[in-house]
């Protein structure tokens, strides 16, 4: 179990040799980093290529990702790529180079503030951590981002612009509506301090920092259009911005390569896609001899995956047309496993679990590298070494030729120690390029997946209660899932919030655990994920593994001493008032006076309306009023939620119970 220091040094040296040899033979590459959202393991075509029976064959027909599959075939599949189990921590990890446990472990609402900690007292990445784009800019890269941020926004320093991206178009929150770009409840899963009245769609650059204001970007008028790619769909806007960045890049300036971060909303909820894509995927399945997709959410999710695949295909073609492809490195990963609760729509078959848990389906994600820079002898291969999402920080720094140490964080720690506030962890990132080239495992030491899990290859320890502990079938969700939800047997989403306070689906804890398919590993479930990748065999009761179990328990206990858990405060009304002043758009609200440009001109009527709403927001932010509203929401949601749950999915075909595809082996 113990890895000697000499072995670690030897592995690191081998990785460095491979990386240096590759980098010295090429000019600095363009980098396209794609971060898919909530992308299920079983929703990528390469994971569906060897169906064993009729159900698996039907499942393969429903996954249409020819562009992604082609990139894998021409690149390197990263078979053991690990993330955190939910969105914001993984995104914070990627941008900061820290494991999620050392930067952010919660989907805290963006309006949270703790004024006693001006460094870490907000959602997302602390102000004084250096972002990967800042590192790349220091190396001469042109840095641009499009899409979901979800790594903090309370202060200007926490925005994409503040973290080093020259331009950004996207949204700050966990999600927004794909059509109207607002914060509807079914998008974010919460009622925020602004009562979800604000828009979340912004553009940041040197001359303009504020909301995206063109009418086409803020309407759902094209929602029912039959055209394939309606202009008001959020992903269309993202795609067009990505294409514009590529086409505008000055390739003659070889000292300024492109670092382009593409973070599509797809395939995160709310499940929304142009109608033509739903029709197209159904027709494709049937034309290839399959049956119609039988539930609304599985159909929409499949259509969303297909849209994402098409969009990425267009981006690749743009790079080729610009003659940038041969000098480009493409990295694609998901931020976590697919959500198997309703209305998540994903399927991680054959892996166990999904988003919100530490099983392989929740933290082992779709990932690959591609592009013209991949050596020909490596194309079409699979890399099985362990990679963390945090490792891309160090890998990109290594490729760019800059140190990945964070001197800004080190400087902040001097003041933080004086104030007795939580200090900032150093960068955890392991540069992976040399290991990928050499086919060696660069993470031989324990990987701290979460406060409830540690991976010390090939063994993983999972402790405590794990939601959505299920093995889904090849076709999921299905009509049996709809029946299960209708008859209050789950799986339901249990991260609903009101003013950042969690709303449980039921008042009784046992009922909640039943509805969320919770398995209690107590002091530990032990899995050999190399021999048992679907995690069917818990070794914790095997006497021959008793010593290993205890060793990993002690390792996790020791690692958890360094959890980064600052007091991020509570939701504030100040963010709502600043948003109103900015025309109704969310954005930074702490020390943000000089951030926005230009300030929007508001009419007298708008000023009066904002004054009245500001008084309301301040009133509900009074501690006694706020806690009273939160308590009422906590008590009322279980009753409201029962009715909402029954509307989360729909069976699209008339079937008998014997015809329906059953949910397999879920644990309750």
C-alpha positions as CSV (number, residue, x, y, z in Angstrom):
1,X,0.0,0.0,0.0
2,X,2.8,2.4,0.8
3,X,4.6,3.9,-2.1
4,X,8.2,4.7,-1.5
5,X,9.6,8.2,-2.0
6,X,12.0,6.9,-4.6
7,X,9.1,5.4,-6.6
8,X,7.3,8.8,-6.6
9,X,10.4,10.7,-7.7
10,X,11.0,8.2,-10.4
11,X,7.5,8.4,-11.7
12,X,7.6,12.2,-11.6
13,X,10.9,12.3,-13.4
14,X,9.6,10.0,-16.1
15,X,6.6,12.3,-16.6
16,X,8.8,15.3,-16.8
17,X,11.1,13.7,-19.4
18,X,8.2,12.8,-21.6
19,X,6.7,16.2,-21.3
20,X,9.9,18.1,-22.0
21,X,10.7,15.9,-25.0
22,X,7.3,16.6,-26.5
23,X,7.3,20.3,-25.7
24,X,10.8,20.9,-27.0
25,X,9.8,19.5,-30.4
26,X,6.8,21.8,-31.0
27,X,5.8,25.4,-30.7
28,X,3.5,26.3,-27.9
29,X,0.1,25.0,-28.8
30,X,-3.3,26.6,-28.8
31,X,-5.5,25.0,-26.1
32,X,-9.2,24.4,-26.3
33,X,-10.6,23.3,-22.9
34,X,-14.1,22.0,-23.0
35,X,-16.0,21.4,-19.7
36,X,-19.3,19.6,-20.3
37,X,-21.9,19.8,-17.6
38,X,-23.5,16.8,-15.9
39,X,-22.5,14.5,-18.7
40,X,-23.4,10.9,-18.1
41,X,-20.8,8.1,-18.7
42,X,-23.3,6.1,-20.7
43,X,-24.2,9.1,-22.8
44,X,-20.9,9.1,-24.7
45,X,-20.9,6.9,-27.8
46,X,-17.5,5.3,-27.2
47,X,-18.9,3.8,-24.0
48,X,-21.7,2.1,-25.9
49,X,-19.7,0.4,-28.7
50,X,-20.0,-3.2,-27.6
51,X,-23.6,-3.9,-26.8
52,X,-24.2,-7.4,-25.4
53,X,-28.0,-7.6,-25.7
54,X,-31.1,-6.0,-27.1
55,X,-31.3,-3.4,-24.3
56,X,-27.7,-2.3,-24.7
57,X,-28.2,-2.2,-28.5
58,X,-31.1,0.1,-28.0
59,X,-29.1,2.2,-25.6
60,X,-26.3,2.5,-28.2
61,X,-28.7,3.7,-30.8
62,X,-29.9,6.5,-28.5
63,X,-26.5,8.0,-28.0
64,X,-25.5,10.0,-31.1
65,X,-22.0,11.6,-30.6
66,X,-20.1,11.0,-33.9
67,X,-17.9,14.1,-33.5
68,X,-16.9,13.3,-29.9
69,X,-16.3,9.7,-30.9
70,X,-14.1,10.8,-33.8
71,X,-12.1,13.0,-31.5
72,X,-11.6,10.0,-29.1
73,X,-10.5,7.8,-32.0
74,X,-8.0,10.4,-33.2
75,X,-6.9,11.3,-29.6
76,X,-6.4,9.6,-26.3
77,X,-9.3,8.4,-24.1
78,X,-8.7,9.3,-20.4
79,X,-10.2,6.3,-18.7
80,X,-9.6,7.3,-15.1
81,X,-10.4,11.0,-14.9
82,X,-11.8,12.0,-11.6
83,X,-13.7,15.1,-10.4
84,X,-15.7,16.2,-7.4
85,X,-19.2,15.0,-7.2
86,X,-20.9,18.3,-7.9
87,X,-20.5,21.3,-10.2
88,X,-19.1,24.3,-8.4
89,X,-16.4,22.5,-6.5
90,X,-15.1,20.8,-9.7
91,X,-15.1,24.1,-11.6
92,X,-13.3,25.8,-8.7
93,X,-10.8,23.0,-8.7
94,X,-10.1,23.3,-12.4
95,X,-9.7,27.1,-12.3
96,X,-7.5,27.1,-9.2
97,X,-5.5,24.0,-9.4
98,X,-6.5,22.8,-6.0
99,X,-8.4,19.6,-5.2
100,X,-12.0,20.6,-4.4
101,X,-11.4,19.7,-0.8
102,X,-8.9,22.6,-0.7
103,X,-10.9,25.3,-2.5
104,X,-14.6,24.7,-2.4
105,X,-16.9,21.7,-1.5
106,X,-20.3,23.2,-1.8
107,X,-22.7,24.7,-4.3
108,X,-23.1,27.8,-2.2
109,X,-25.5,30.5,-3.6
110,X,-23.6,33.3,-5.4
111,X,-25.2,36.0,-3.1
112,X,-23.6,34.6,0.0
113,X,-21.3,37.0,2.0
114,X,-19.3,36.8,5.2
115,X,-18.0,40.3,5.7
116,X,-15.6,39.1,8.4
117,X,-13.5,37.2,5.8
118,X,-12.8,39.4,2.8
119,X,-10.8,36.7,1.1
120,X,-12.9,33.5,1.3
121,X,-16.2,34.7,2.7
122,X,-18.1,34.2,-0.5
123,X,-19.1,31.4,-2.8
124,X,-16.5,29.8,-5.1
125,X,-12.8,30.5,-5.4
126,X,-11.3,32.8,-2.8
127,X,-10.3,36.3,-4.1
128,X,-6.6,35.8,-3.7
129,X,-6.2,32.4,-5.5
130,X,-4.6,32.8,-8.9
131,X,-6.7,31.4,-11.8
132,X,-5.4,29.3,-14.7
133,X,-6.2,32.0,-17.2
134,X,-4.0,34.5,-15.2
135,X,-1.1,32.0,-15.5
136,X,-1.7,31.5,-19.2
137,X,-1.8,35.3,-19.8
138,X,1.5,35.6,-18.1
139,X,2.9,33.2,-20.7
140,X,1.6,35.2,-23.6
141,X,-1.7,33.4,-24.3
142,X,-4.8,35.2,-25.4
143,X,-7.4,34.0,-22.9
144,X,-11.2,33.8,-23.6
145,X,-14.0,32.0,-22.0
146,X,-17.6,31.2,-23.0
147,X,-20.3,29.6,-20.9
148,X,-20.9,28.5,-17.4
149,X,-18.7,30.0,-14.6
150,X,-20.1,28.8,-11.2
151,X,-16.9,29.6,-9.4
152,X,-17.8,32.7,-7.5
153,X,-19.0,36.3,-8.4
154,X,-19.5,38.3,-5.3
155,X,-16.3,40.3,-5.9
156,X,-14.8,41.5,-9.2
157,X,-11.7,39.4,-8.5
158,X,-13.9,36.2,-8.5
159,X,-15.4,36.7,-11.9
160,X,-13.9,35.2,-15.1
161,X,-12.5,38.6,-16.0
162,X,-10.9,38.9,-12.5
163,X,-9.4,35.4,-12.9
164,X,-7.6,36.2,-16.1
165,X,-10.0,35.8,-19.0
166,X,-9.8,38.7,-21.4
167,X,-13.4,38.1,-22.5
168,X,-16.3,36.1,-21.2
169,X,-19.8,35.6,-22.3
170,X,-21.9,33.3,-20.1
171,X,-23.7,33.0,-16.7
172,X,-22.5,33.0,-13.1
173,X,-24.9,30.6,-11.4
174,X,-25.3,26.8,-11.4
175,X,-27.8,27.1,-14.3
176,X,-30.2,29.5,-16.0
177,X,-33.0,29.1,-18.4
178,X,-31.7,28.2,-21.9
179,X,-34.2,30.5,-23.5
180,X,-34.9,33.5,-21.3
181,X,-31.6,33.4,-19.4
182,X,-33.4,34.0,-16.1
183,X,-33.1,32.1,-12.8
184,X,-36.3,30.1,-12.9
185,X,-36.7,27.6,-10.0
186,X,-36.5,24.5,-12.2
187,X,-33.2,25.8,-13.5
188,X,-31.3,26.6,-10.3
189,X,-33.3,24.5,-7.9
190,X,-33.6,27.3,-5.4
191,X,-35.3,30.5,-4.5
192,X,-32.6,33.1,-4.1
193,X,-32.6,36.3,-2.1
194,X,-33.8,38.2,-5.2
195,X,-36.8,35.8,-5.5
196,X,-35.3,34.6,-8.8
197,X,-36.2,37.9,-10.5
198,X,-32.8,38.6,-12.1
199,X,-31.3,37.6,-15.4
200,X,-28.0,35.7,-15.4
201,X,-26.3,36.4,-18.7
202,X,-23.3,38.6,-19.0
203,X,-20.4,39.8,-21.1
204,X,-17.1,40.9,-19.6
205,X,-14.2,42.5,-21.5
206,X,-12.0,45.6,-21.4
207,X,-14.7,48.0,-22.6
208,X,-18.0,46.4,-21.5
209,X,-18.8,44.6,-18.3
210,X,-22.5,43.9,-17.7
211,X,-25.6,42.1,-18.9
212,X,-26.1,40.8,-22.4
213,X,-28.9,43.2,-23.6
214,X,-29.8,42.3,-27.1
215,X,-33.5,41.2,-27.3
216,X,-32.8,37.9,-29.2
217,X,-30.7,36.6,-26.3
218,X,-33.4,37.1,-23.7
219,X,-36.6,35.7,-25.4
220,X,-38.2,32.3,-25.6
221,X,-40.0,33.4,-28.8
222,X,-38.1,30.8,-30.8
223,X,-38.6,28.0,-28.3
224,X,-41.2,26.3,-30.5
225,X,-39.5,27.0,-33.8
226,X,-39.0,24.0,-36.0
227,X,-35.6,25.3,-37.3
228,X,-32.6,23.2,-36.1
229,X,-30.6,25.9,-34.5
230,X,-32.8,28.9,-33.3
231,X,-30.9,32.1,-32.5
232,X,-32.3,32.6,-29.0
233,X,-31.2,29.2,-27.7
234,X,-28.3,29.8,-25.2
235,X,-26.1,27.1,-26.7
236,X,-26.4,28.7,-30.1
237,X,-25.2,32.0,-28.7
238,X,-22.3,30.3,-27.0
239,X,-21.3,28.4,-30.1
240,X,-21.4,31.5,-32.3
241,X,-19.2,33.4,-29.8
242,X,-16.7,30.5,-29.8
243,X,-16.6,30.6,-33.6
244,X,-16.1,34.3,-33.5
245,X,-13.1,34.0,-31.1
246,X,-11.5,31.4,-33.3
247,X,-12.1,33.3,-36.6
248,X,-10.8,36.5,-35.0
249,X,-7.6,35.1,-33.5
250,X,-4.4,36.5,-35.0
251,X,-2.5,33.4,-36.0
252,X,0.4,35.4,-37.4
253,X,1.3,36.3,-33.8
254,X,3.0,33.0,-32.9
255,X,4.0,34.4,-29.5
256,X,0.3,34.7,-28.5
257,X,-1.4,31.3,-28.9
258,X,-5.1,30.9,-28.0
259,X,-6.3,29.6,-24.6
260,X,-10.1,29.1,-25.1
261,X,-12.2,27.7,-22.3
262,X,-15.6,26.5,-23.6
263,X,-18.0,25.6,-20.8
264,X,-21.4,24.7,-22.4
265,X,-24.6,24.7,-20.2
266,X,-25.2,21.3,-21.8
267,X,-26.3,18.9,-20.6
268,X,-27.3,20.4,-17.2
269,X,-30.9,21.0,-16.2
270,X,-33.3,22.5,-17.1
271,X,-33.7,19.9,-19.8
272,X,-34.3,22.3,-22.8
273,X,-33.4,21.9,-26.5
274,X,-34.8,23.0,-29.8
275,X,-37.8,20.8,-30.8
276,X,-36.1,19.8,-34.1
277,X,-33.4,18.0,-32.1
278,X,-35.9,15.8,-30.3
279,X,-37.5,14.9,-33.6
280,X,-34.2,14.3,-35.1
281,X,-32.9,11.9,-32.5
282,X,-36.2,9.9,-32.4
283,X,-36.0,9.6,-36.2
284,X,-32.4,8.5,-36.1
285,X,-33.1,5.8,-33.6
286,X,-36.1,4.4,-35.5
287,X,-34.3,4.6,-38.9
288,X,-31.5,2.4,-37.4
289,X,-34.0,-0.2,-36.3
290,X,-34.6,0.9,-32.7
291,X,-37.7,1.7,-30.7
292,X,-38.9,5.2,-29.9
293,X,-37.3,6.7,-26.8
294,X,-40.0,6.1,-24.2
295,X,-39.6,9.0,-21.7
296,X,-39.6,12.7,-22.0
297,X,-36.4,13.3,-20.0
298,X,-34.4,10.6,-21.7
299,X,-35.4,11.9,-25.1
300,X,-34.6,15.5,-24.2
301,X,-31.2,14.6,-22.7
302,X,-30.3,12.5,-25.7
303,X,-31.2,15.5,-28.0
304,X,-29.2,17.9,-25.8
305,X,-26.2,15.5,-26.1
306,X,-26.6,15.5,-29.8
307,X,-26.7,19.3,-30.0
308,X,-23.5,19.5,-27.9
309,X,-21.8,17.0,-30.2
310,X,-22.9,19.1,-33.3
311,X,-21.6,22.3,-31.7
312,X,-18.2,20.8,-30.8
313,X,-18.0,19.4,-34.3
314,X,-18.5,23.0,-35.7
315,X,-15.8,24.3,-33.4
316,X,-13.3,21.6,-34.6
317,X,-14.1,22.5,-38.2
318,X,-13.5,26.2,-37.5
319,X,-10.1,25.4,-36.1
320,X,-9.3,23.3,-39.2
321,X,-10.5,26.0,-41.5
322,X,-8.4,28.6,-39.7
323,X,-5.4,26.2,-40.1
324,X,-5.0,26.1,-36.3
325,X,-5.9,22.4,-35.7
326,X,-2.5,20.9,-36.2
327,X,-1.2,23.2,-33.4
328,X,-4.1,22.7,-31.1
329,X,-4.6,20.6,-27.9
330,X,-8.2,19.8,-27.1
331,X,-9.2,18.6,-23.6
332,X,-12.7,17.6,-22.8
333,X,-14.0,16.5,-19.5
334,X,-17.3,16.6,-17.6
335,X,-17.5,18.4,-14.2
336,X,-19.1,15.4,-12.5
337,X,-21.0,12.3,-13.4
338,X,-24.5,12.4,-14.8
339,X,-27.4,13.0,-12.5
340,X,-29.7,10.0,-12.2
341,X,-32.3,11.7,-10.1
342,X,-35.4,13.1,-11.8
343,X,-35.3,15.4,-13.7
344,X,-31.5,14.9,-14.4
345,X,-32.0,12.7,-17.5
346,X,-28.5,11.1,-17.5
347,X,-27.2,7.6,-17.4
348,X,-23.9,6.4,-16.1
349,X,-24.4,2.8,-17.1
350,X,-22.7,0.5,-16.2
351,X,-21.1,2.5,-13.4
352,X,-22.7,2.8,-10.0
353,X,-24.3,6.1,-8.8
354,X,-24.1,9.6,-10.3
355,X,-23.9,13.2,-9.4
356,X,-23.9,13.9,-5.6
357,X,-22.1,10.7,-4.6
358,X,-18.6,9.3,-4.5
359,X,-19.3,6.2,-6.6
360,X,-17.6,5.9,-9.9
361,X,-20.7,7.2,-11.7
362,X,-20.5,10.4,-9.7
363,X,-16.8,11.1,-9.9
364,X,-15.2,9.1,-12.8
365,X,-16.1,11.1,-15.9
366,X,-16.0,11.2,-19.6
367,X,-12.7,12.7,-20.7
368,X,-10.2,12.7,-23.5
369,X,-7.5,14.7,-25.2
370,X,-7.3,15.3,-29.0
371,X,-6.1,17.7,-31.6
372,X,-3.2,17.9,-34.1
373,X,-0.6,18.0,-31.3
374,X,-1.3,14.4,-30.3
375,X,1.6,12.3,-31.5
376,X,0.5,9.9,-34.3
377,X,1.6,6.8,-32.4
378,X,-0.7,7.8,-29.5
379,X,-3.8,8.4,-31.5
380,X,-6.6,6.0,-30.8
381,X,-5.1,4.8,-27.5
382,X,-6.4,4.8,-23.9
383,X,-4.6,6.2,-20.9
384,X,-5.5,4.5,-17.6
385,X,-3.5,6.6,-15.2
386,X,-5.4,8.5,-12.5
387,X,-6.0,12.1,-13.4
388,X,-7.8,14.8,-11.2
389,X,-9.6,17.7,-12.8
390,X,-7.2,19.8,-10.7
391,X,-4.3,18.5,-12.8
392,X,-5.1,20.5,-15.9
393,X,-3.9,23.7,-14.1
394,X,-0.4,22.3,-13.7
395,X,-0.5,20.6,-17.1
396,X,-1.4,23.8,-18.9
397,X,1.2,25.8,-16.9
398,X,3.9,23.2,-17.9
399,X,2.9,23.4,-21.5
400,X,3.0,27.2,-21.4
401,X,6.3,27.2,-19.6
402,X,5.3,29.0,-16.4
403,X,5.5,27.9,-12.8
404,X,2.2,26.8,-11.3
405,X,3.0,27.9,-7.7
406,X,0.6,30.5,-6.4
407,X,2.6,33.4,-5.0
408,X,-0.5,35.6,-4.6
409,X,-2.1,33.1,-2.3
410,X,1.1,32.7,-0.3
411,X,1.2,36.5,0.2
412,X,-2.5,36.5,1.3
413,X,-1.8,33.8,3.9
414,X,0.5,36.2,5.8
415,X,-2.5,38.5,6.5
416,X,-4.9,35.6,6.9
417,X,-2.8,34.1,9.7
418,X,-2.6,37.4,11.5
419,X,-6.4,37.6,11.4
420,X,-6.8,34.0,12.4
421,X,-8.8,33.3,9.2
422,X,-8.6,30.1,7.1
423,X,-5.4,30.1,5.0
424,X,-5.3,29.2,1.3
425,X,-3.9,25.8,0.3
426,X,-1.0,25.5,-2.2
427,X,-1.7,24.2,-5.7
428,X,-2.3,20.5,-5.7
429,X,-2.1,20.0,-9.4
430,X,0.1,17.2,-10.9
431,X,1.3,18.1,-14.4
432,X,0.0,15.1,-16.4
433,X,1.3,15.5,-20.0
434,X,4.4,13.5,-19.5
435,X,2.5,10.7,-17.8
436,X,0.0,10.6,-20.6
437,X,2.7,10.4,-23.2
438,X,4.6,7.7,-21.3
439,X,1.5,5.7,-20.2
440,X,2.4,5.9,-16.5
441,X,0.3,6.7,-13.5
442,X,1.3,10.1,-12.2
443,X,-1.0,9.9,-9.1
444,X,0.3,7.0,-7.1
445,X,-0.4,8.8,-3.8
446,X,-3.9,8.9,-2.2
447,X,-6.3,11.2,-4.1
448,X,-8.7,13.0,-1.7
449,X,-11.9,12.8,-3.7
450,X,-14.1,14.3,-1.0
451,X,-14.6,14.4,2.8
452,X,-16.3,11.0,2.3
453,X,-13.9,9.3,-0.1
454,X,-10.3,8.6,-0.9
455,X,-8.8,6.8,-3.9
456,X,-5.4,5.1,-3.5
457,X,-5.1,3.2,-6.7
458,X,-6.6,0.7,-7.2
459,X,-8.6,0.8,-4.0
460,X,-11.3,3.3,-3.1
461,X,-12.8,3.9,0.3
462,X,-16.3,5.4,0.5
463,X,-17.8,6.3,3.9
464,X,-21.0,7.7,5.3
465,X,-24.3,8.1,3.5
466,X,-24.3,8.3,-0.3
467,X,-27.3,9.4,-2.2
468,X,-28.4,7.9,-5.5
469,X,-26.5,4.6,-4.8
470,X,-27.9,2.8,-7.8
471,X,-26.9,0.8,-10.9
472,X,-29.2,1.9,-13.7
473,X,-30.0,-0.2,-16.7
474,X,-28.9,0.5,-20.3
475,X,-32.0,2.5,-20.9
476,X,-32.5,5.1,-18.1
477,X,-34.6,7.0,-17.1
478,X,-37.5,4.9,-18.4
479,X,-41.2,4.4,-17.8
480,X,-40.4,2.4,-14.7
481,X,-38.6,5.4,-13.3
482,X,-41.6,7.5,-14.0
483,X,-43.7,4.9,-12.1
484,X,-41.2,5.0,-9.3
485,X,-41.4,8.8,-9.0
486,X,-45.2,8.7,-9.2
487,X,-45.5,6.2,-6.4
488,X,-43.0,8.2,-4.2
489,X,-40.2,5.7,-4.5
490,X,-37.6,8.2,-6.0
491,X,-35.1,9.1,-7.1
492,X,-35.9,12.7,-6.3
493,X,-33.6,15.7,-6.2
494,X,-32.9,16.9,-2.7
495,X,-30.8,20.0,-3.1
496,X,-33.7,22.5,-3.3
497,X,-32.9,25.6,-1.4
498,X,-34.7,28.7,-0.1
499,X,-32.4,31.7,0.6
500,X,-29.5,29.2,0.6
501,X,-31.1,26.9,3.1
502,X,-31.7,23.3,2.1
503,X,-35.2,22.0,1.7
504,X,-35.5,18.3,2.3
505,X,-38.1,16.4,0.2
506,X,-39.7,14.9,3.4
507,X,-39.7,15.9,7.0
508,X,-38.8,12.3,8.0
509,X,-35.1,11.5,7.4
510,X,-35.8,7.8,6.6
511,X,-38.3,8.8,4.0
512,X,-35.8,11.2,2.5
513,X,-33.2,8.6,2.3
514,X,-35.6,6.2,0.7
515,X,-36.6,8.8,-1.9
516,X,-32.9,9.5,-2.7
517,X,-31.8,5.9,-2.9
518,X,-29.3,6.4,0.0
519,X,-26.8,3.7,1.0
520,X,-25.0,4.1,4.3
521,X,-21.4,2.9,4.1
522,X,-20.9,3.9,7.7
523,X,-17.2,3.6,8.5
524,X,-16.4,2.4,5.0
525,X,-17.1,0.5,1.8
526,X,-13.9,-0.7,0.2
527,X,-13.7,-1.3,-3.6
528,X,-11.0,-2.4,-5.9
529,X,-12.1,-0.2,-8.8
530,X,-9.5,-1.7,-11.2
531,X,-10.9,-5.2,-10.9
532,X,-14.4,-4.1,-10.0
533,X,-15.1,-0.9,-11.9
534,X,-18.9,-1.2,-11.4
535,X,-18.4,-1.4,-7.6
536,X,-20.5,-4.5,-7.0
537,X,-18.2,-6.1,-4.5
538,X,-17.6,-4.4,-1.1
539,X,-14.4,-5.8,0.4
540,X,-14.8,-4.1,3.8
541,X,-16.0,-7.3,5.4
542,X,-13.3,-9.5,3.9
543,X,-10.8,-10.3,6.6
544,X,-7.9,-10.4,4.1
545,X,-8.6,-6.7,3.5
546,X,-9.0,-5.6,7.1
547,X,-5.5,-4.0,7.3
548,X,-6.0,-2.1,4.1
549,X,-9.5,-1.0,5.2
550,X,-8.1,0.4,8.4
551,X,-5.2,2.1,6.6
552,X,-7.5,3.9,4.2
553,X,-9.8,4.9,7.0
554,X,-6.8,6.5,8.8
555,X,-5.6,8.1,5.5
556,X,-9.0,9.7,5.0
557,X,-9.2,10.9,8.6
558,X,-5.8,12.5,8.2
559,X,-6.6,14.1,4.8
560,X,-9.8,15.5,6.2
561,X,-7.8,17.6,8.7
562,X,-6.9,19.9,5.8
563,X,-10.5,20.4,4.5
564,X,-11.0,24.0,3.4
565,X,-14.3,25.0,4.9
566,X,-14.4,28.8,5.5
567,X,-17.5,30.5,6.7
568,X,-19.0,31.7,3.4
569,X,-21.8,33.6,5.1
570,X,-25.4,33.9,4.2
571,X,-27.3,35.3,1.2
572,X,-27.4,39.1,1.1
573,X,-29.9,41.6,-0.4
574,X,-27.0,43.8,-1.6
575,X,-26.5,41.6,-4.6
576,X,-30.1,42.1,-5.6
577,X,-29.9,45.9,-5.3
578,X,-26.7,46.1,-7.4
579,X,-28.3,43.7,-10.0
580,X,-31.3,46.1,-10.3
581,X,-29.0,49.0,-10.8
582,X,-27.4,47.1,-13.6
583,X,-30.7,46.6,-15.4
584,X,-31.7,43.4,-13.6
585,X,-28.6,41.3,-14.3
586,X,-26.6,39.4,-11.6
587,X,-23.0,40.2,-11.1
588,X,-20.4,41.3,-8.6
589,X,-21.7,43.4,-5.7
590,X,-18.9,43.6,-3.1
591,X,-16.5,46.5,-3.9
592,X,-17.8,46.5,-7.4
593,X,-18.4,50.3,-7.9
594,X,-15.8,50.6,-10.6
595,X,-16.3,47.2,-12.1
596,X,-19.3,47.8,-14.4
597,X,-18.9,49.8,-17.6
598,X,-20.8,51.6,-18.9
599,X,-23.6,51.9,-16.3
600,X,-27.0,51.4,-17.9
601,X,-29.3,54.4,-18.1
602,X,-32.4,53.8,-16.1
603,X,-35.7,55.7,-16.5
604,X,-37.3,57.5,-13.5
605,X,-39.9,54.7,-13.4
606,X,-37.2,52.1,-13.2
607,X,-35.4,54.0,-10.4
608,X,-38.7,54.2,-8.4
609,X,-39.3,50.5,-9.0
610,X,-35.8,49.6,-7.9
611,X,-36.2,51.7,-4.7
612,X,-39.4,49.8,-3.8
613,X,-37.9,46.4,-4.5
614,X,-34.7,47.3,-2.6
615,X,-36.8,48.1,0.5
616,X,-38.5,44.7,0.1
617,X,-35.1,42.9,-0.3
618,X,-33.8,44.6,2.8
619,X,-36.9,43.7,4.7
620,X,-36.7,40.0,4.0
621,X,-33.0,40.1,4.8
622,X,-33.7,41.2,8.4
623,X,-32.5,38.1,10.4
624,X,-35.8,37.4,12.1
625,X,-37.8,37.8,8.9
626,X,-35.4,35.8,6.8
627,X,-35.2,32.9,9.2
628,X,-39.0,32.8,9.5
629,X,-39.4,32.6,5.8
630,X,-36.7,29.9,5.6
631,X,-38.5,27.9,8.3
632,X,-41.8,28.1,6.5
633,X,-40.2,27.0,3.3
634,X,-38.5,24.0,5.1
635,X,-41.9,23.0,6.6
636,X,-43.9,23.5,3.4
637,X,-41.6,22.0,0.7
638,X,-42.3,18.4,1.6
639,X,-46.0,18.9,0.8
640,X,-45.4,21.0,-2.3
641,X,-42.6,18.7,-3.5
642,X,-44.9,15.7,-3.5
643,X,-46.9,17.3,-6.3
644,X,-43.9,18.7,-8.1
645,X,-42.2,15.3,-8.2
646,X,-45.1,13.8,-10.2
647,X,-44.5,16.3,-13.0
648,X,-40.7,15.7,-13.4
649,X,-40.9,13.2,-16.2
650,X,-43.4,11.6,-18.5
651,X,-43.8,8.2,-20.2
652,X,-44.2,8.8,-23.9
653,X,-45.5,5.3,-24.9
654,X,-48.3,3.1,-23.8
655,X,-46.8,0.0,-22.3
656,X,-47.6,-2.8,-20.0
657,X,-45.4,-3.5,-16.9
658,X,-43.9,-6.5,-18.6
659,X,-42.8,-4.3,-21.6
660,X,-41.1,-1.7,-19.5
661,X,-37.3,-1.6,-18.9
662,X,-36.7,-2.0,-15.2
663,X,-34.4,0.0,-13.0
664,X,-31.6,-2.4,-12.0
665,X,-30.4,-3.2,-8.5
666,X,-31.0,0.1,-6.8
667,X,-30.1,0.2,-3.2
668,X,-32.4,1.6,-0.5
